[in-house]
Amino acid sequence: MNAMKQEAPERQEIEELLPWHAAGTLSRRDAQRVEDALANDPELASRYALVREELGETIRLNETLGAPSARALEKLFAKIDADPAKDYQMGPLGSGSDYSAYIEHLGLPALNIGYGGEGDGGGGDYHSRYDTFEHHSRFDDPGFVYDALLAKTAGHMVLRLANTDVPVVQAGDFADTVAMYLGEVKKLADNRREAAEVQAKAIADHVFTDTEDPTKTNGTPTALKQVPKLDFKPMDDAVKQLQKSAKAYDDAFAANAAKLSPDARTKLWAAIQPLDQTLAPDVGLPGRPWFKNLVYAPGRYTGYGAKTLPGIREAIEDERFDDAVKYMTLTADALNAYSAQLDKATAVLKGR
Amino acid sequence: LSVTQAATDEVLIARIAQGDRLAMQVLYGRHHVRVYRFGLRLVRDEQTAEDLISEVFLDVWRQAGKFEGRSAASTWMLGIARFKALSALRRRPEEELDDETAEQIEDHADDPETALAKKDKGSALRQCLARLSADHREIIDLVYYHEKSVEEVAGIVGIPEATVKTRMFYARKKLSELLKEQGIDRGWP
């Protein structure tokens, strides 16, 4: 403690930064401060030499620690293969001529599958002059290994879905995913609100005019629209209910699905088949009513990329706060309809 | 263009979230040695450290979808490794005891190790680095070897940035004291 107390506060602060300066992990500004101090303070410079010595020996010590055996990797993949939590996460669907009409217009479940990983599949030739049989067969998939595998995978999935006695639905995963989307949207609103407040304060304090470069004509930025406090309660309640209904369905399914009578199975299918269409009520998104799904849509400005909870999210992004409030209710209604439909299926599973 | 050349850690983690085992292998290849060494310095047992890395990377496999990229992937993994290491130490109370006793060992001026250390300041420094407390070893490693910034260390260890700086200062001070006990006076503090 004494060593620190004896130093002037600023020198002390600089001295504390020496290890990070030696490791090269300081910001440019801090690095410059340290450099300046070192140039003018021989005592500090001699302490910096000690720091560099420590750095060198710490690296040497760590380098002598060796590496784990190859068994560690084998063990890891054995664990991965045996992992009960193993699941393939699916990203949200955005724009795609193969599936947009199904999921976004009609509210029918859709899946887009593919193999990639080795140079991102197509490697950038999609819709270019290289999008040819010659290029594909020589470079993208020589021997058509992936093409055949993909066809088999899709075939298996279709057979699995077509031949199943009971519906294949993991309701809990969907509910958790929607909860995650809601969290993102709330954070978006908070971040936007904070940015607008910080900017408004900077404008009021003349920060932009005071720091203006007179040789440039930037001027003060256009004020960001203030973001009102949005009432997320309808969505909070709807997501809570969704998670509750989803858990009840998954539990009832695990307990009873295998022992349903043919009649009950028919009723279960009747309850599940219109399930996803509840997410696409006949309202449509603002300015593009053809897109009806209130959980998934392509972003208006994101090309193929998806926007989730688009009615709310894009309204916040575009500063259309009346729309945000309106679609909060509409989206919550859609989720509640989904939960109610799930509850019907749960009732069938429980023999009611 | 192969994955190893092209993909950033963030891209690899996004692929891992989709169940891409090749991406998992690449990420493992890139980081396992450092994660192992970080763990080994904390738990001081090679077998435990080896078990630790498979646990860390299994977590990466499971949690990849939740990685938000707010910190570097290595920072995220070191944070997981630290958590697992501390849990492993809690399961083995004798390890913690080792830790404390190591810290308290009084040096005997004439033992052969010390005599040798005096000849080689570097090796003396390395010996003293090994004798620091777990908190001090950890911060020194994170700053010097893993090249983590003040903010990143704060995130991994879970302490405020100001505490990171003072802890590092005291870790270094302790190092000087240990060296002095070995007869090496660095002239600081």
HADDOCK unambig.tbl for C-alpha pairs under 7 A between the chains (distance, minus, plus):
assign (segid A and resid 3 and name CA) (segid B and resid 189 and name CA) 5.98 0.50 0.50
assign (segid A and resid 16 and name CA) (segid B and resid 165 and name CA) 5.87 0.50 0.50
assign (segid A and resid 16 and name CA) (segid B and resid 169 and name CA) 6.12 0.50 0.50
assign (segid A and resid 20 and name CA) (segid B and resid 143 and name CA) 6.60 0.50 0.50
assign (segid A and resid 20 and name CA) (segid B and resid 149 and name CA) 6.69 0.50 0.50
assign (segid A and resid 23 and name CA) (segid B and resid 144 and name CA) 5.87 0.50 0.50
assign (segid A and resid 23 and name CA) (segid B and resid 147 and name CA) 5.91 0.50 0.50
assign (segid A and resid 25 and name CA) (segid B and resid 147 and name CA) 6.53 0.50 0.50
assign (segid A and resid 25 and name CA) (segid B and resid 148 and name CA) 6.72 0.50 0.50
assign (segid A and resid 25 and name CA) (segid B and resid 149 and name CA) 5.28 0.50 0.50
assign (segid A and resid 26 and name CA) (segid B and resid 149 and name CA) 6.68 0.50 0.50
assign (segid A and resid 55 and name CA) (segid B and resid 144 and name CA) 5.22 0.50 0.50
assign (segid A and resid 57 and name CA) (segid B and resid 122 and name CA) 6.35 0.50 0.50
assign (segid A and resid 57 and name CA) (segid B and resid 125 and name CA) 6.80 0.50 0.50
assign (segid A and resid 57 and name CA) (segid B and resid 126 and name CA) 6.02 0.50 0.50
assign (segid A and resid 58 and name CA) (segid B and resid 126 and name CA) 6.84 0.50 0.50
assign (segid A and resid 58 and name CA) (segid B and resid 141 and name CA) 6.80 0.50 0.50
assign (segid A and resid 58 and name CA) (segid B and resid 144 and name CA) 6.51 0.50 0.50
assign (segid A and resid 58 and name CA) (segid B and resid 145 and name CA) 6.40 0.50 0.50
assign (segid A and resid 59 and name CA) (segid B and resid 144 and name CA) 6.96 0.50 0.50
assign (segid A and resid 59 and name CA) (segid B and resid 145 and name CA) 5.31 0.50 0.50
assign (segid A and resid 61 and name CA) (segid B and resid 126 and name CA) 6.05 0.50 0.50
assign (segid A and resid 62 and name CA) (segid B and resid 37 and name CA) 6.57 0.50 0.50
assign (segid A and resid 65 and name CA) (segid B and resid 37 and name CA) 6.36 0.50 0.50
assign (segid A and resid 67 and name CA) (segid B and resid 33 and name CA) 5.34 0.50 0.50
assign (segid A and resid 67 and name CA) (segid B and resid 36 and name CA) 6.88 0.50 0.50
assign (segid A and resid 68 and name CA) (segid B and resid 33 and name CA) 6.85 0.50 0.50
assign (segid A and resid 68 and name CA) (segid B and resid 36 and name CA) 6.68 0.50 0.50
assign (segid A and resid 68 and name CA) (segid B and resid 50 and name CA) 5.86 0.50 0.50
assign (segid A and resid 72 and name CA) (segid B and resid 50 and name CA) 6.23 0.50 0.50
assign (segid A and resid 72 and name CA) (segid B and resid 54 and name CA) 6.17 0.50 0.50
assign (segid A and resid 75 and name CA) (segid B and resid 54 and name CA) 6.72 0.50 0.50
assign (segid A and resid 76 and name CA) (segid B and resid 54 and name CA) 4.79 0.50 0.50
assign (segid A and resid 76 and name CA) (segid B and resid 58 and name CA) 6.56 0.50 0.50
assign (segid A and resid 80 and name CA) (segid B and resid 58 and name CA) 6.54 0.50 0.50
assign (segid A and resid 88 and name CA) (segid B and resid 18 and name CA) 5.67 0.50 0.50
assign (segid A and resid 88 and name CA) (segid B and resid 19 and name CA) 5.67 0.50 0.50
assign (segid A and resid 89 and name CA) (segid B and resid 17 and name CA) 6.34 0.50 0.50
assign (segid A and resid 89 and name CA) (segid B and resid 18 and name CA) 5.35 0.50 0.50
assign (segid A and resid 90 and name CA) (segid B and resid 18 and name CA) 6.89 0.50 0.50
assign (segid A and resid 117 and name CA) (segid B and resid 3 and name CA) 6.98 0.50 0.50
assign (segid A and resid 118 and name CA) (segid B and resid 2 and name CA) 6.08 0.50 0.50
assign (segid A and resid 118 and name CA) (segid B and resid 3 and name CA) 6.13 0.50 0.50
assign (segid A and resid 119 and name CA) (segid B and resid 1 and name CA) 5.66 0.50 0.50
assign (segid A and resid 119 and name CA) (segid B and resid 2 and name CA) 5.51 0.50 0.50
assign (segid A and resid 119 and name CA) (segid B and resid 3 and name CA) 6.19 0.50 0.50
